[in-house]
Amino acid sequence: MTSWAKRAGELLEAIREKRPMIHHMTNNVVTNFTANVTLCIGAAPVMAPCEREVEQMVSYAGALLLNIGTLDDVQVQSMLVVGRKARELGVPVVLDPVGAGATDLRTVAARTIMEKVKLSVIRGNAGEVFTLAGAGGKVRGVDSMEDVGERDAVIAGFARQEKTVVAVTGPVDVITDGKRVVKVSNGHPILGQVTGTGCAATTVIAAFLAVARDEPLEATTCALAAMGLAAEFAAEKSAGPGTFVPQLLDALAALDAKALKKGVKIEEVS
């Protein structure tokens, strides 16, 4: 049985020691925010979407993050190019299928990436993940219109089908590789009142994955617990959404192994 609190602390310390570079191909709504989140958790961000340089850039990366939040055909093509190179190099890839289910463009783009890129982790909300799993996800814009409920088996089946770790974030995060199912209860409702916090969670996953390439379930679980715990600390000090973001960055930067060992709320349910 994994000692989750201990493992979370170990991985955070490894990030701070190794400072892996995270190659982001992300949306223009969250670029600055997620770059700062990457720095505060202890990794090094680079935002490099141009097809002419992505293969060279990913060769330096500890992990690759693909986020389709403001996609177009050029960006998707570049993601496919860098995804193939990442596979060749053994660089782990995280997909954030923002808004999958809202439009055909987003759903098809996400499914194309899933088909052609070897993914280590897919992180989305319930609507996005259930859409991609063919389980009738409901999405409005980029927001989920449903909760996980008692549908852990659907998520696990999707993970087995795609041979990857799937993380569904919400009031309680569900993470599975198709065999094991883990739940993280860290977090705060204010996360839903600020743009880009889901994307930020994906960024933290990429940083943890960069130091635990062969342990994507553990990396994803510990990352979401770290993000959620930092949100709890930030919410205590903020007056509302406007002051929450700087407090979150400060909380991520101040996070340490001691705090994680004391505060993570992780339960392996199967």
N, C-alpha and C positions, 0 to 999 in steps of 0.2 A: 504494500500500500504506500503510495506516495505521501511523503511528509510535505504537504503543499506549502505551509508557511515557511519552512526552511528552504524549500526549493525556490520560492519566489524571491527570498532574500539573496540566495546564491546567484540567481540569474541577473538581478539588478546590479549586484556588485560586479559581475562579469561585464555587463554593458558599460559601467563606469570605468572599468579597467581597460577594456579593449577599444571602446569608442567606435563601434562599427559604422561604416557609411551606409545610409539607407537611401536607395535610389527611388525617388517618388516620381510617378507619372500620375498626377492628380488633377483635381479640378481647380479652377481659378477662384472659386469662392473661399477655399480653405488653405491656399498655398502658404501664406505667411504664418497662419495659426499652426498648421501641422509642422512646418519647419521649426517653429519655436518649441512645440511639444517634443519633437525629436531631440532638440538640444537639451531641453530640461530633463528628459529621462536619462540623458547621458550619451546619446548617439550623435552622429553627424549627418545632417540632411543634405541632399542635393536634389534640385528640381530640374530635371533634364528630359523634356518631352520630344525633342527634335529627332526624327528618324536617322539623320545623318551622324548623330553622335551616341545614340543610345547603346549600341553594342559595345563601344569602347567604354562608356561610362559604367555600365553594369558590371564590367569585368573588375571594377574596384569595389563593388558593393558587397555588404554582408547580407543584404536582403533587398528584394524588389517589391515595391507597392504599386498596384494598378488600381486606380480609382476612376470610375466612369461618370462622375458627377456632372461634368460639363463637356460631354463627349462630342466628337464629330468624326467623320470618316478618316481624316488624316490622323487623328489621335489613336483611333482604334488600330489602324494599320501599323503605327509606330509601336503600339503595345504588343502586337503580334510578333513584330521583328525582335523587340527586346526580350519578349517571353521565350522565344526559341533560343536566343543566345543564353539566357539565364539557365535554361535546361541543359544546354551544352556545357556550361561552366559549373553546374551544381549549385547555383544561387537560388535560395528558396524564394517563392513568389506568393504574395498575399493579394487576393482580389477583394475589392470593396465594390459590389454591384449596385451602386447608388441609383435608386429609382427603377430598378428592374421590376417590371410589371406595370409601370405607369404608362410607358409607350412601347411600341414595337421596336423602335430603334434601340432603346436601352436593353430590352429583354434579349433581342437577337445579338447585340454586341456582347453582353455578358455570357451568353451561351456559346458564342464563337470563341471567346477567350478561354472558357472552360474546356472546350473541345481541343483547342490547338496549343494551349500552354499547360505545362505541368505545374499544378498549383499545390502549395503546401497547406494553405488556409484560405477559406472563403469566410468573410465576416460581413454580415448584413443584419438588417432588422427582420422581423418575422415575415412581413409582407414580401420583401425581396427574396428571402430564402424559400418560402413556400411557393412563390412564383416559379423560381428556377427548378424547384423539385417537382413541378407539375402538380402541386397540391392546392391550387386555387388561392394563391396569395392576393391580398388586397392592398393596393398602394395608391396614395393620392400625392402627386408630385414626387417628392422624395421621402414621404412619411408613410410608415406602416399604419394600416387601418385595422390591424388585428394583433393579438398577443399570441404567445406560444401556446398557452393553455396546457392541455395534456397531450401534446403532439410530439413528445420526445422521440417516439418511434419513427415518425416521418423524417425528422432531422437526421437521425441515425441512419436510416435507409438511404437518404440522399448522400450522406458522407461515404457510405459503402459504395454506392453507385459511382461516385466521382473519385473514389480512392484518395480522399483528402480529409483534412479536419474542417468541420463546419462550426462556426460560432454564430449564434443568434443572440444579439444583445437587446436588452430591455430591462424592465424592473428586476428580473433575475436573468442572468446570462446563462445560456445553455451551450456547452461545448462538447463535441463528440467526434470521434474518429470512425464511428460506425460500430465499435465494440464497447468502448467505455463512454459513459455519459457523466459529465461533471457540471455542477451548477455553481455560479458565483453570485453572491447576494450583496456584494459591495456596490456602492453607487449612491446617487441622490437624484430626486425628481427634477432638480434645476438643470440637469444635463439636457433635458428635453426642451429647454427654453433658450438654448444657445446654438446658433448655427455651427455645424462642424464638429460637434463632440463625438459623433459616431466615427467620422473620419479620423479624429484624433485617437480614438481607441484602436483603429486599424494601424495607425502609425506606431503606437506603443507595441502592438503585436509584432510588427515587423522588426522592431528593435530587439525584443526578446527572442524572436526567431533567429535573428542573426547570430546569437550566441548559443543557440540550442537547435541547430539545423535538423538534427536527427530526433528531436523531441517536440514535434509541432503541437501535440495536445498539451503537454506541460507548458510550453512557451506561451501558447494562446491563453490558457487558463490563468497563469501567473500574471500575464500582461493585463488582462481584464480586471483581475483583482487589484493590481497596482493602480490602474486608471480609476477604478471605482473608489478605492480608498483615498486617493488624492482628491477626488471630487467631494468626498465626505469632509475632509479637512478644509477644503476651499469654501464649501457651503457654510461652514461654521463662522467664517470670517467675512463673508460677503454680505452686502445689503440687498442684492438682487442680481439679475442676469448681467447687468453692466459691469459690476465689480467682481463677478464670479470668474471671468476669464483670466484676468491677471492673477487672481488668487489661485486659480488652478495651475497656472504655470509655476508659480512660487511653490505650490504644494508638491508638484512633480519634481521640481529641482531639490526640494528638501527631503523627499522620500528616501528612506534608507532601509536596510535589512531589518533593523530592530522594529521599526514601525510596521513593516510588512508581517513579520513574525507575530506581532501582537494583534494586528487588525484585519488580516484577510479572512474572508468568510467564504470558504470553498468546501463543497461537499461532493464527493464522488458517489453517484447514486446507482451506478451499474457498471 
